[in-house]
Amino acid sequence: MCIHVFVADDLPDIVVWDPDEVSVLVARGSQMLDVVRELRALLTIDLGAPEGSGTALLCFCGARLELPVGLAGRPVPAGAR
């Protein structure tokens, strides 16, 4: 089962893990650099996902995560330049 990333309002942190939905919630309006840094830490340290090459963010299954439309303005694979 792959992790999905969604934008949400009124979160206590920039990135919040929702184990019931197997998803990560990202605070709307957060800076992209902060989001990527926090997502990488959550995925690799807390959830044991593999470390992606460069800036790629990977699910624990090895698939690349896509950032939500509400964050980037359009779907963008995490780590895309």
Contacts in CASP RR format, 6 or more apart in sequence:
PFRMAT RR
TARGET T0000
AUTHOR 0000-0000-0000
METHOD contacts of the structure
MODEL  1
MCIHVFVADDLPDIVVWDPDEVSVLVARGSQMLDVVRELRALLTIDLGAP
EGSGTALLCFCGARLELPVGLAGRPVPAGAR
1 22 0 8 1.000
1 61 0 8 1.000
2 22 0 8 1.000
2 59 0 8 1.000
2 61 0 8 1.000
2 63 0 8 1.000
3 22 0 8 1.000
3 23 0 8 1.000
3 24 0 8 1.000
3 43 0 8 1.000
3 47 0 8 1.000
3 49 0 8 1.000
3 59 0 8 1.000
3 60 0 8 1.000
3 65 0 8 1.000
4 21 0 8 1.000
4 22 0 8 1.000
4 23 0 8 1.000
4 24 0 8 1.000
5 23 0 8 1.000
5 24 0 8 1.000
5 25 0 8 1.000
5 26 0 8 1.000
5 39 0 8 1.000
5 65 0 8 1.000
5 66 0 8 1.000
5 67 0 8 1.000
5 68 0 8 1.000
5 71 0 8 1.000
6 23 0 8 1.000
6 24 0 8 1.000
6 25 0 8 1.000
6 26 0 8 1.000
6 68 0 8 1.000
7 25 0 8 1.000
7 26 0 8 1.000
7 27 0 8 1.000
7 28 0 8 1.000
7 68 0 8 1.000
7 69 0 8 1.000
7 70 0 8 1.000
7 71 0 8 1.000
8 16 0 8 1.000
8 25 0 8 1.000
8 26 0 8 1.000
8 27 0 8 1.000
8 28 0 8 1.000
9 27 0 8 1.000
9 28 0 8 1.000
11 25 0 8 1.000
11 26 0 8 1.000
11 27 0 8 1.000
13 27 0 8 1.000
13 38 0 8 1.000
14 26 0 8 1.000
14 27 0 8 1.000
14 30 0 8 1.000
14 34 0 8 1.000
14 35 0 8 1.000
14 38 0 8 1.000
15 24 0 8 1.000
15 25 0 8 1.000
15 26 0 8 1.000
15 27 0 8 1.000
15 35 0 8 1.000
15 38 0 8 1.000
15 39 0 8 1.000
15 42 0 8 1.000
16 24 0 8 1.000
16 25 0 8 1.000
16 26 0 8 1.000
16 27 0 8 1.000
17 24 0 8 1.000
17 25 0 8 1.000
17 42 0 8 1.000
17 46 0 8 1.000
17 47 0 8 1.000
18 24 0 8 1.000
18 25 0 8 1.000
24 39 0 8 1.000
24 42 0 8 1.000
24 43 0 8 1.000
26 35 0 8 1.000
26 39 0 8 1.000
26 67 0 8 1.000
26 68 0 8 1.000
26 71 0 8 1.000
28 70 0 8 1.000
28 71 0 8 1.000
29 71 0 8 1.000
30 71 0 8 1.000
32 67 0 8 1.000
32 71 0 8 1.000
32 72 0 8 1.000
35 67 0 8 1.000
35 71 0 8 1.000
36 55 0 8 1.000
36 57 0 8 1.000
36 78 0 8 1.000
36 79 0 8 1.000
39 57 0 8 1.000
39 65 0 8 1.000
39 78 0 8 1.000
40 57 0 8 1.000
43 49 0 8 1.000
43 57 0 8 1.000
43 58 0 8 1.000
43 59 0 8 1.000
43 60 0 8 1.000
43 65 0 8 1.000
44 50 0 8 1.000
44 51 0 8 1.000
47 60 0 8 1.000
48 60 0 8 1.000
49 58 0 8 1.000
49 59 0 8 1.000
49 60 0 8 1.000
49 62 0 8 1.000
50 58 0 8 1.000
50 60 0 8 1.000
50 62 0 8 1.000
51 58 0 8 1.000
52 58 0 8 1.000
54 79 0 8 1.000
55 78 0 8 1.000
55 79 0 8 1.000
55 81 0 8 1.000
56 64 0 8 1.000
56 77 0 8 1.000
56 78 0 8 1.000
56 79 0 8 1.000
57 64 0 8 1.000
57 65 0 8 1.000
57 78 0 8 1.000
57 79 0 8 1.000
58 64 0 8 1.000
58 65 0 8 1.000
59 65 0 8 1.000
64 77 0 8 1.000
64 78 0 8 1.000
64 79 0 8 1.000
65 77 0 8 1.000
65 78 0 8 1.000
66 75 0 8 1.000
66 76 0 8 1.000
66 77 0 8 1.000
66 78 0 8 1.000
67 75 0 8 1.000
67 76 0 8 1.000
67 77 0 8 1.000
67 78 0 8 1.000
68 75 0 8 1.000
69 75 0 8 1.000
END
